[in-house]
Amino acid sequence: MYLDHFRLRGYPFSLTPEIHRFFPGNGRRKQVDRLRQAILAGEGFCRVIGSAGSGKTMLCRVLCRELHSTVQVALLLHPDLTPRQLVWAILREWRIPTGDGGEGLEDRQQLLERLVALRRQGRRAVVLIDDAHCLPLETLAEMRMLGNLETGSSPLLQFVLFGLPALEQRLAAPEARQILDRFTTLIALNPFSPARTRDYLDHRLRLSGGDGVELLSRCAAFALHWRARGDLRRLNHLAHLALADAAARQADRVTCRHVLRVGRAQEIEERWPGVPSPMHLATWVVGMLVGGMAWHAWALGTLGGVRDMEPLPPARGQATQPVARQAVGSPPEQAMPADARRSHDATPLPVASAPSSAPHLKPNDPLRERILVAHRWLAAASHERVTIQLMQLRDDAGLRRLEAQLAGIVPVEVHVFRIKDGSLLVYLNTFASREEAATFLTRLPAQVKTGGPSIRTMERLRLTVRKLALDFAPATG
């Protein structure tokens, strides 16, 4: 289609996972190494969570290829299995004859004998399950029972699950609590950033004999990232169509116009939540500029005729500047000469009293000590670290309900700030990176994530607290 035009050896953007085109960037190489180490060390179960098209199947195939020769691997691609079918599928992968027993006891005995034989040979056994979010709860329970088979200090059989975020919701159910305890390794596949998307496209093109910089403009790479919305499968499809469109029009490289054209042809109009289209974005930017200019003009008093502006409240911890007052004994206005009165009128009147920095926290607030601890935590945290903004609670009773729902999640630190309307802002833990925070988010129960938790830097949190939170210092005057 376009191979001769761009002088490529093969199609760089296939929709099927091709192991030789594996992209090690965006932490993918480290994730494969972590899974391999967990299996070779005989740790518990592992799970890999990612949205549709995030590269779970590719990671599964690469792990299967790179496992050491001492590991016996069973790869299951159709996980909608009953407990008995799960045992059958593992035996068939290892080419072990299955029996016809009514309860499957013969098959379980066959599997146990095989696992013991592998351990005597110094080999490990692992089952990789793709699309694991389709596993029924009773099959997950069967996996837990198979994981109980062990000799010494390590299990005879390990499981690695690859699934959508729905797998996390299934494991968070109360009836799956014992199964969740079996997992020791969790890997979250995060979407690519625009820079990583460009590296991915360049990597694929170079493996096919091309040059990503020459064949794909920077604007085209960003347009592909925006259109794909973090979905690698959609990204491959659009890049393939864009190359074909550029070749059909005898273009030397793929530009943004080619990407937008094939995107419209495929009727891919969805966007990330909260991300506007380029036209809406341009309109929003122009509107913000015009609104900013109007506000600035109003602040200077050129629109509304405002003469006196209240000074900004002092930053927390700074002393309030004394307010100028009329000197005692100043002549009243009626006694002033006309010229002096005009000069007096031309001078802006001083503000009667300076506002406090924020309404202060009540001494009898039942959460006063906890809020003090939260402020100390915020002051001591490095601004490069991040935290999880969990939700806003209307009352203190909501905090007690939240902590009951978080019980059993270790380690978790709940920090609360009282804001000016009396409600509470809730933050969880501090993390060294956004990836670490995102991994922790996947462990939270679904019922505590209804408020739409988000990751915030400590510097951003300080600005929020400075703007919204109640002050501790009583009003001075």
C-alpha positions as CSV (number, residue, x, y, z in Angstrom):
1,M,0.0,0.0,0.0
2,Y,2.7,2.5,1.0
3,L,5.8,0.4,1.5
4,D,7.3,1.3,-1.9
5,H,6.5,5.0,-1.5
6,F,8.2,5.3,1.8
7,R,10.8,2.5,1.2
8,L,9.8,0.4,4.2
9,R,10.5,-3.2,4.7
10,G,7.1,-4.0,6.3
11,Y,4.0,-2.4,7.8
12,P,5.2,-0.7,11.0
13,F,1.8,-0.4,12.7
14,S,0.2,-3.8,12.8
15,L,-2.9,-4.3,15.0
16,T,-1.8,-7.7,16.2
17,P,0.9,-7.8,18.9
18,E,4.3,-8.4,17.3
19,I,6.9,-9.2,19.9
20,H,9.8,-8.1,17.7
21,R,8.3,-4.6,17.6
22,F,8.0,-4.3,21.4
23,F,8.6,-0.8,22.6
24,P,10.6,-0.7,25.9
25,G,9.8,2.9,26.7
26,N,7.3,4.4,29.1
27,G,8.5,1.9,31.8
28,R,7.4,-1.2,29.8
29,R,10.9,-2.7,29.9
30,K,11.0,-2.3,33.7
31,Q,7.5,-3.8,34.1
32,V,8.5,-7.0,32.2
33,D,11.7,-7.3,34.3
34,R,9.6,-6.9,37.5
35,L,7.2,-9.6,36.5
36,R,10.0,-12.0,35.5
37,Q,11.8,-11.4,38.9
38,A,8.5,-12.1,40.8
39,I,8.1,-15.4,39.0
40,L,11.6,-16.6,39.4
41,A,11.7,-15.6,43.1
42,G,8.5,-17.6,43.7
43,E,6.4,-14.6,45.0
44,G,2.6,-14.6,45.1
45,F,0.2,-13.8,42.3
46,C,0.7,-10.9,40.0
47,R,-1.7,-8.7,38.1
48,V,-1.3,-6.1,35.3
49,I,-4.1,-3.6,35.0
50,G,-4.6,-1.3,31.9
51,S,-7.4,0.2,29.8
52,A,-8.4,-1.3,26.5
53,G,-5.6,-1.0,23.9
54,S,-2.9,-0.1,26.5
55,G,-0.6,-3.0,25.5
56,K,-1.5,-5.7,28.0
57,T,-1.4,-8.5,25.4
58,M,1.9,-7.4,24.1
59,L,3.4,-7.4,27.6
60,C,1.9,-10.8,28.2
61,R,3.5,-12.2,25.0
62,V,6.9,-10.6,25.7
63,L,6.9,-12.0,29.3
64,C,6.0,-15.5,27.9
65,R,9.0,-15.3,25.5
66,E,11.5,-14.0,28.0
67,L,10.8,-16.3,30.9
68,H,13.8,-18.5,31.8
69,S,13.9,-22.0,30.4
70,T,13.4,-23.4,33.9
71,V,9.8,-22.0,33.9
72,Q,6.9,-24.1,32.7
73,V,4.4,-21.6,31.2
74,A,0.7,-22.1,30.4
75,L,-0.8,-19.2,28.4
76,L,-4.6,-18.9,28.6
77,L,-6.3,-16.5,26.2
78,H,-9.9,-17.4,26.8
79,P,-10.5,-16.9,30.6
80,D,-14.2,-17.4,30.8
81,L,-13.7,-20.8,32.4
82,T,-15.3,-22.7,35.2
83,P,-13.0,-24.0,37.9
84,R,-12.9,-27.5,36.3
85,Q,-12.2,-26.0,32.9
86,L,-9.4,-24.0,34.3
87,V,-7.6,-27.2,35.4
88,W,-8.3,-28.8,32.0
89,A,-6.9,-25.7,30.2
90,I,-3.6,-25.8,32.2
91,L,-3.2,-29.6,31.5
92,R,-3.9,-29.2,27.8
93,E,-1.3,-26.4,27.6
94,W,1.2,-28.8,29.1
95,R,0.1,-31.7,26.9
96,I,-1.1,-33.8,29.8
97,P,-4.0,-36.1,29.2
98,T,-7.2,-35.1,31.0
99,G,-9.6,-37.5,32.6
100,D,-13.4,-37.7,32.5
101,G,-14.0,-37.8,36.2
102,G,-17.4,-36.4,37.4
103,E,-15.8,-34.0,39.8
104,G,-12.5,-33.4,38.1
105,L,-10.6,-35.0,40.9
106,E,-8.5,-37.0,38.5
107,D,-7.5,-33.9,36.6
108,R,-6.5,-32.1,39.9
109,Q,-4.3,-35.1,40.8
110,Q,-2.7,-35.1,37.4
111,L,-1.9,-31.4,37.9
112,L,-0.5,-31.9,41.3
113,E,1.8,-34.7,40.2
114,R,3.0,-32.6,37.4
115,L,3.8,-29.6,39.7
116,V,5.7,-31.8,42.1
117,A,7.7,-33.4,39.3
118,L,8.6,-29.9,38.0
119,R,9.8,-28.8,41.4
120,R,12.0,-31.9,41.8
121,Q,13.6,-30.9,38.5
122,G,14.2,-27.4,39.9
123,R,11.7,-25.8,37.6
124,R,8.8,-23.4,38.3
125,A,5.3,-23.3,36.9
126,V,3.3,-20.2,36.0
127,V,-0.1,-19.6,34.3
128,L,-0.5,-16.3,32.3
129,I,-4.1,-15.3,31.8
130,D,-5.1,-12.6,29.3
131,D,-8.4,-10.7,29.6
132,A,-8.5,-11.9,33.2
133,H,-11.4,-9.5,34.0
134,C,-13.7,-12.1,32.5
135,L,-12.8,-14.7,35.2
136,P,-15.8,-15.7,37.3
137,L,-15.4,-15.4,41.1
138,E,-15.6,-19.2,41.5
139,T,-12.7,-19.6,39.1
140,L,-10.7,-17.0,41.0
141,A,-11.4,-19.1,44.2
142,E,-10.1,-22.2,42.4
143,M,-6.9,-20.3,41.6
144,R,-6.5,-19.5,45.3
145,M,-6.9,-23.2,46.1
146,L,-4.3,-24.1,43.5
147,G,-2.0,-21.4,44.9
148,N,-2.1,-23.2,48.3
149,L,-0.2,-26.1,46.8
150,E,3.4,-25.4,48.0
151,T,6.5,-27.1,49.2
152,G,8.9,-25.3,51.5
153,S,8.5,-21.6,51.3
154,S,7.3,-21.1,47.7
155,P,4.1,-22.1,45.9
156,L,4.1,-24.9,43.3
157,L,2.0,-22.8,40.9
158,Q,1.8,-19.0,40.3
159,F,-0.7,-16.9,38.3
160,V,-0.2,-13.6,36.4
161,L,-3.4,-11.9,35.4
162,F,-3.7,-9.3,32.7
163,G,-7.0,-7.4,32.7
164,L,-9.0,-4.2,32.5
165,P,-9.7,-2.0,35.5
166,A,-12.9,-4.1,36.0
167,L,-10.6,-6.8,37.4
168,E,-9.8,-4.5,40.3
169,Q,-13.5,-3.9,41.0
170,R,-14.0,-7.7,41.0
171,L,-11.2,-8.3,43.4
172,A,-12.4,-5.5,45.6
173,A,-15.7,-7.4,46.3
174,P,-16.0,-8.7,49.9
175,E,-16.2,-12.3,48.7
176,A,-12.9,-12.0,46.9
177,R,-11.0,-10.7,49.9
178,Q,-9.0,-13.9,50.4
179,I,-8.1,-14.0,46.7
180,L,-6.8,-10.4,46.7
181,D,-4.5,-11.2,49.6
182,R,-2.7,-13.7,47.3
183,F,-1.4,-10.9,45.0
184,T,2.0,-9.4,45.8
185,T,2.7,-7.5,42.6
186,L,0.6,-4.9,40.9
187,I,1.5,-3.1,37.7
188,A,-0.6,-0.3,36.2
189,L,-0.1,0.5,32.5
190,N,-0.4,4.3,32.2
191,P,-1.2,6.1,28.9
192,F,1.7,7.5,26.9
193,S,2.5,11.2,27.1
194,P,2.9,13.1,23.8
195,A,6.7,12.8,24.0
196,R,6.5,9.0,24.6
197,T,4.0,8.7,21.8
198,R,6.4,10.3,19.4
199,D,9.2,7.9,20.7
200,Y,6.9,5.0,20.1
201,L,6.1,6.0,16.5
202,D,9.7,6.6,15.8
203,H,10.6,3.2,17.2
204,R,8.1,1.4,15.1
205,L,9.1,3.2,11.9
206,R,12.9,2.6,12.5
207,L,12.2,-1.1,12.9
208,S,10.6,-1.1,9.5
209,G,13.6,0.7,7.8
210,G,12.2,4.2,8.0
211,D,13.1,7.4,9.9
212,G,10.5,8.7,12.2
213,V,11.8,12.2,12.1
214,E,11.7,12.3,8.3
215,L,8.4,10.4,7.8
216,L,6.3,12.0,10.6
217,S,6.1,15.6,11.4
218,R,6.0,16.7,15.1
219,C,2.5,18.1,14.6
220,A,1.3,14.8,13.1
221,A,2.7,12.9,16.1
222,F,0.8,15.2,18.5
223,A,-2.4,14.8,16.4
224,L,-2.1,11.0,16.5
225,H,-1.6,11.2,20.3
226,W,-4.6,13.4,20.7
227,R,-6.8,11.3,18.4
228,A,-5.7,8.0,20.0
229,R,-6.5,9.1,23.5
230,G,-3.9,6.8,25.0
231,D,-5.1,3.7,23.2
232,L,-2.1,2.0,21.4
233,R,-4.4,-0.1,19.3
234,R,-6.2,3.0,18.0
235,L,-2.8,4.8,17.6
236,N,-1.5,2.0,15.4
237,H,-4.6,2.0,13.3
238,L,-4.6,5.8,12.7
239,A,-0.8,5.9,12.0
240,H,-1.3,3.1,9.4
241,L,-4.1,5.1,7.7
242,A,-2.2,8.3,7.8
243,L,0.8,6.7,6.1
244,A,-1.5,5.3,3.4
245,D,-3.2,8.7,2.9
246,A,0.1,10.5,2.6
247,A,1.4,7.9,0.1
248,A,-1.9,8.2,-2.0
249,R,-1.3,12.0,-2.2
250,Q,2.4,11.6,-3.1
251,A,3.5,13.4,0.0
252,D,7.0,13.1,1.3
253,R,5.9,12.7,4.9
254,V,2.9,12.5,7.1
255,T,1.6,15.9,8.3
256,C,-1.1,16.9,10.7
257,R,-3.5,17.4,7.8
258,H,-3.3,13.7,6.9
259,V,-4.0,12.6,10.5
260,L,-7.0,14.8,10.9
261,R,-8.4,13.7,7.5
262,V,-8.2,10.0,8.3
263,G,-9.6,10.7,11.8
264,R,-12.6,12.3,10.3
265,A,-13.0,9.5,7.8
266,Q,-13.0,7.0,10.6
267,E,-15.5,9.1,12.5
268,I,-13.3,9.2,15.6
269,E,-14.7,12.3,17.3
270,E,-14.5,11.1,20.9
271,R,-11.9,12.8,23.1
272,W,-10.4,12.4,26.5
273,P,-12.8,13.7,29.2
274,G,-12.2,17.3,29.7
275,V,-10.0,17.7,26.6
276,P,-11.6,20.1,24.0
277,S,-11.2,20.0,20.2
278,P,-8.5,22.3,18.7
279,M,-11.2,24.8,17.6
280,H,-12.8,24.8,21.0
281,L,-9.4,25.2,22.6
282,A,-8.6,28.2,20.4
283,T,-11.9,29.8,21.2
284,W,-11.4,29.2,24.9
285,V,-7.9,30.7,24.8
286,V,-9.1,33.8,23.0
287,G,-12.0,34.1,25.4
288,M,-9.7,33.9,28.4
289,L,-7.4,36.6,26.9
290,V,-10.3,38.9,26.3
291,G,-11.7,38.2,29.7
292,G,-8.3,38.8,31.3
293,M,-7.9,42.1,29.6
294,A,-11.4,43.2,30.6
295,W,-10.8,42.2,34.2
296,H,-7.4,44.0,34.3
297,A,-9.1,47.2,32.9
298,W,-11.8,46.9,35.5
299,A,-9.2,46.4,38.3
300,L,-7.5,49.6,37.2
301,G,-10.8,51.4,37.5
302,T,-11.1,52.3,33.8
303,L,-14.4,50.4,33.3
304,G,-16.4,50.7,36.4
305,G,-15.0,54.0,37.7
306,V,-13.8,52.2,40.8
307,R,-11.5,54.4,42.8
308,D,-10.6,52.5,45.9
309,M,-9.3,48.9,45.8
310,E,-9.0,46.8,49.0
311,P,-5.5,45.5,49.5
312,L,-4.9,41.8,49.0
313,P,-5.0,39.8,52.2
314,P,-1.5,39.3,53.6
315,A,0.0,35.8,53.2
316,R,-0.3,33.5,56.2
317,G,2.5,34.1,58.7
318,Q,3.1,37.7,57.5
319,A,2.4,40.7,59.7
320,T,-0.5,42.8,58.7
321,Q,0.6,46.2,57.5
322,P,-0.7,49.1,59.7
323,V,-3.5,51.0,58.1
324,A,-3.1,54.8,57.5
325,R,-5.7,56.8,59.4
326,Q,-6.5,60.5,59.3
327,A,-4.3,62.4,61.7
328,V,-5.9,63.8,64.8
329,G,-6.6,67.5,64.4
330,S,-6.9,67.5,60.6
331,P,-9.1,70.2,59.4
332,P,-12.6,69.1,58.4
333,E,-13.6,69.3,54.8
334,Q,-15.9,72.3,55.3
335,A,-13.0,74.3,56.7
336,M,-10.6,73.6,53.9
337,P,-9.8,76.0,51.1
338,A,-11.3,75.1,47.8
339,D,-7.8,74.3,46.2
340,A,-6.9,72.1,49.2
341,R,-10.2,70.3,49.1
342,R,-9.8,69.5,45.4
343,S,-6.3,68.2,46.2
344,H,-7.7,66.2,49.1
345,D,-10.4,64.7,46.9
346,A,-7.9,63.6,44.2
347,T,-6.2,61.4,46.8
348,P,-7.7,57.9,47.2
349,L,-9.3,57.4,50.6
350,P,-7.5,54.8,52.8
351,V,-9.3,51.6,53.6
352,A,-10.9,51.7,57.0
353,S,-9.6,48.3,58.2
354,A,-7.4,45.6,56.7
355,P,-9.2,42.2,56.2
356,S,-7.8,39.2,57.9
357,S,-6.1,36.5,55.7
358,A,-8.9,34.1,56.2
359,P,-11.7,33.2,58.7
360,H,-9.9,31.5,61.6
361,L,-10.5,28.0,62.8
362,K,-12.8,27.8,65.9
363,P,-11.0,26.8,69.1
364,N,-13.7,24.2,69.8
365,D,-13.5,22.5,66.4
366,P,-13.7,18.7,67.1
367,L,-11.1,18.1,64.4
368,R,-8.8,20.9,65.3
369,E,-5.9,18.7,66.4
370,R,-6.1,16.6,63.2
371,I,-6.2,19.7,61.0
372,L,-3.2,21.0,62.8
373,V,-1.4,17.7,62.1
374,A,-2.4,18.0,58.4
375,H,-0.9,21.5,58.2
376,R,2.3,20.3,59.7
377,W,2.4,17.4,57.3
378,L,1.9,19.9,54.4
379,A,4.6,22.2,55.6
380,A,7.2,19.4,56.0
381,A,6.5,17.7,52.6
382,S,8.8,18.4,49.7
383,H,7.1,20.2,46.9
384,E,8.3,17.6,44.3
385,R,6.2,14.9,46.0
386,V,2.6,14.2,45.2
387,T,-0.5,13.2,47.1
388,I,-4.0,12.0,46.3
389,Q,-6.9,14.4,46.5
390,L,-9.7,12.0,47.4
391,M,-12.9,14.0,48.0
392,Q,-14.7,16.9,49.7
393,L,-16.9,16.0,52.7
394,R,-19.8,18.1,53.8
395,D,-19.7,17.1,57.4
396,D,-17.5,15.4,60.0
397,A,-19.7,12.3,60.0
398,G,-18.7,11.7,56.4
399,L,-15.1,11.5,57.6
400,R,-15.9,8.7,60.0
401,R,-17.7,6.8,57.2
402,L,-14.8,7.2,54.9
403,E,-12.3,5.9,57.4
404,A,-14.4,2.9,58.0
405,Q,-14.4,2.2,54.3
406,L,-10.6,2.6,54.2
407,A,-10.0,0.2,57.0
408,G,-7.7,-2.6,56.1
409,I,-5.8,-0.6,53.4
410,V,-2.2,-0.4,54.5
411,P,-0.5,2.0,54.7
412,V,-3.0,4.9,54.4
413,E,-2.7,8.3,56.0
414,V,-5.8,10.5,55.9
415,H,-5.2,14.3,56.1
416,V,-8.0,16.7,56.4
417,F,-8.3,20.5,55.9
418,R,-11.3,22.6,57.0
419,I,-12.3,25.1,54.3
420,K,-14.3,28.3,54.6
421,D,-17.8,26.8,54.0
422,G,-17.2,24.3,56.9
423,S,-16.6,21.2,54.7
424,L,-13.5,19.1,54.7
425,L,-10.9,18.4,52.0
426,V,-9.4,14.9,52.2
427,Y,-6.0,13.9,51.0
428,L,-4.2,10.5,51.2
429,N,-0.5,9.8,51.7
430,T,2.5,11.2,50.0
431,F,4.3,9.6,47.0
432,A,7.6,10.0,45.3
433,S,6.0,9.9,41.8
434,R,2.7,10.0,40.0
435,E,3.2,6.4,38.9
436,E,3.4,5.3,42.6
437,A,0.3,7.3,43.4
438,A,-1.6,5.8,40.4
439,T,-0.7,2.3,41.6
440,F,-2.1,3.1,45.1
441,L,-5.3,4.4,43.5
442,T,-6.0,1.1,41.9
443,R,-6.0,-0.5,45.4
444,L,-8.7,1.8,46.8
445,P,-12.3,0.4,47.1
446,A,-14.7,1.6,44.5
447,Q,-17.0,3.1,47.0
448,V,-14.4,5.7,48.1
449,K,-13.6,6.8,44.5
450,T,-17.0,8.1,43.7
451,G,-15.8,11.7,44.1
452,G,-13.3,11.3,41.3
453,P,-9.9,11.2,43.1
454,S,-6.9,13.0,41.4
455,I,-3.2,13.2,41.9
456,R,-1.9,16.6,43.1
457,T,1.6,17.9,43.7
458,M,2.3,19.2,47.2
459,E,3.0,22.7,45.7
460,R,-0.5,22.6,44.2
461,L,-2.0,21.5,47.5
462,R,-0.2,24.4,49.3
463,L,-1.9,26.9,46.9
464,T,-5.3,25.3,47.4
465,V,-4.9,25.4,51.2
466,R,-3.7,29.0,51.1
467,K,-6.7,30.0,49.1
468,L,-9.5,27.9,50.7
469,A,-8.5,26.6,54.1
470,L,-9.4,28.3,57.4
471,D,-6.6,30.1,59.2
472,F,-5.5,29.1,62.7
473,A,-4.5,32.6,63.9
474,P,-7.3,34.6,65.5
475,A,-8.2,37.9,63.9
476,T,-5.9,40.6,65.0
477,G,-6.8,44.2,65.1
